[in-house]
């Protein structure tokens, strides 16, 4: 049994359906349905009565709900107590989709090390829904995520825009598409393509760009860093935010290059997510200031 399973059940009772609960939690509907089905199998009871109009608690679910909320309340008290101890911690925990790592995150981390050499950094490569959940649960201090134009910051979190840009096609040096001023969807369809796995924003963007007509060869990977390495090795082409490639070591050494995407369906922005409450450690506040300063200097350049 996992805490999020209980949270999902409570959300379904509050919002009246699995779909609305998933939207509220910023988790996919299949993930919520699967988690609740596993919980029902583990407990040996049907917790929900599923109907076409939505879902409601079964008699067994209504009987068990108070005990589940007691567990969630106890977990909240435990986290509050742990937050008090974490105030003295010297570790800053960051979840990142590996965007603008070279020009934004690493310079900010370097500044943190100079100002607070005793501080450790825990940098985790995660998908965006995992980052949001980690922030809500308190296992992360900050998250660096990409959002398409029109996307909202996840509910319950605060966000600061660090960079704004556009998705670009990432090519290996010497590729024939490098000769053009831009690259279209048809150009990319004709090449082996390296897509981000489901859960990454560029996966959603690629499907918006290609529609139902996907590239014939589609490789998948986790995160921008591995995508750029695969491009440099000639395995295929990929799509990333321009700020994820700007000043990247592979770009600086001429192993990869970029081209704008013709008729791009959306722009993209890099957003710093955090919990909208006080209690951050001094080290976390120092890193926050360094990230915002570095973002301002990049915009002014």
GISULMO-V489933 format. One record per run of one state. SS is the DSSP state (h for helix, s for strand, l for the rest). FROM is the first residue (numbers start at 1). LEN is the number of residues. Records with the same first field share a line. If there is no record, write none. Layout:
SS: FROM-LEN  FROM-LEN
//
This chain:
l: 1-2  16-2  26-3  44-4  52-2  58-1  87-4  97-4  116-4  126-2  138-4  149-8  173-3  180-2  184-1  190-3  197-4  211-7  222-1  233-4  246-3  253-3  262-5  276-6  301-1
h: 3-13  18-8  29-15  59-28  101-15  128-10  176-4  185-5  201-10  223-10  242-4  249-4  282-19
s: 48-4  54-4  91-6  120-6  142-7  157-16  182-2  193-4  218-4  237-5  256-6  267-9
//
